[in-house]
Amino acid sequence: MSVTLDDITALAKRRGFVYQSSELYGGLANLYDYGPMGAALLRNIRNLWWKTFVDDRDDMVGLDASTISHAKIWEASGHVAGFADAMIDCKSCHVRMRADHLIEDYFTKKGKEEKVEGKSLEELDALIAKEKIPCPTCGKHTWTTVRKFNLLFPVHLGILEESQSLAYLRGETAQGMFVNFKNVLDSTRVRLPFGVAQLGKSFRNEITKGNFVFRTLEFEQGEIEYFFDPEHTKWETLYEEWKKTMWEFATKTLGVNKSNLRWRAHTDEERSFYSKRTEDLEYNYPFGYKELWGLAYRTDYDLSQHIKFSGKDLSYTDPQSNKKFVPHVIEPAVGINRLFLMVLADAYWKDDQRRRIVLKLNKTLAPYRAAVFPLVSNKPEIVAKARSVYTTLKSAYPTVWDDRGNIGKRYLAQDEIGTPFCVTIDYQTLEDNTVTVRDRDTAEQQRVKIDELKGAVA
Ligand code: ATP
């Protein structure tokens, strides 16, 4: 892939997709703010996700749980005890990093693939020592031992210190679906198999490598818990169906190039003990193939844990057979910000022939469907006509107005934010009610009747 992360971050900043968070005060590492274009692109991704996985299906319902949640939830889920990264410090230059990243990157540079998830701290120490892995920053081999570092952000609720109670910012949205399973059953007409979907922010105190929005402390997830009766529904079939659905969402709905995607099955060592199968859909980011979307068959582990910790009955009674049991679950979990970065990387095109940068975004993803320009800004008839075309188009699609600078510059600015169509109102418009419509990818223009404009940009 020829596009670099620097290309993407520069464009993202220049055109208002992504800014560093708290930049005015020196910035905060691994946190980002999304500007006007970024907010629009994120919203479009989110809306397509919701439409595909909730609105267009009759076996799915939505949920929106709070981001601050009871400490017990995270004890039951295993996050308090086990949701930790192994970190290591360089004693010479004091850089802190994830031990798994240190080892994996070392092997990648040697042309080998090594996955270390699931290894104990002692095994990581031994591997680093055996290979004499140097610090990527200063080159020395003076490491501390590997230590565990919990990723959950604790919060203290209440204003009086003595009566404050510990809660956590959620580390994933998934637990919201498990702890509300009974509420959803009792308050809706769902029947197995069915899924509960949620979009929302999660928080992890990650040690990151600074791969832009790929791994951040605060991020958005789109997670689904698909509940089923393993005696009625074959999990292998369901699993394959979800793989197909996820693949189609990435390649068709978001329009990403198939050749940049691949499935990777977790090894026995890295897979959680309760999961029967876990595979990651990986995208070929500018820094290599990395997890975009996880798909895990989690059996009845999560509901059973919450039954154990809460003492409440979270089982399901089959309305036909009266069989009472704890449903099993398949979980497709994606990061919306990783979809965002994927879409930017995939759409980025350096058009050397016309000396421009184009974001070849799918029409449904682009922040604006069309831009409307009056050819000149000092002819009131042209401006008035353009204004009326703009108002009409804006009632159907997100549309932007631009009358600054020359037409060429306006085109280049729209190309960089991925606007598929630029509509120009010129002298001929006043005579025959036609406008020029320029196609973003081919840069070709054609004259279209104003009456037919909505259809032309559909
Ligand atoms: P990774 O191995 O990359 O840390 P994970 O396996 O811990 O990811 P999950 O817990 O399965 O991730 O979360 C589901 C999805 O949420 C991931 O596939 C990813 O797209 C997204 N995600 C997880 N952590 C982050 C993060 N720190 N920043 C942005 N997105 C994230």
Residues whose N, C-alpha, C, O or C-beta is under 5 A from the ligand:
A	BS01	ATP	R204 E206 V213 F214 R215 T216 F219 Q221 E291 L292 W293 G294 A333 V334 G335 R338
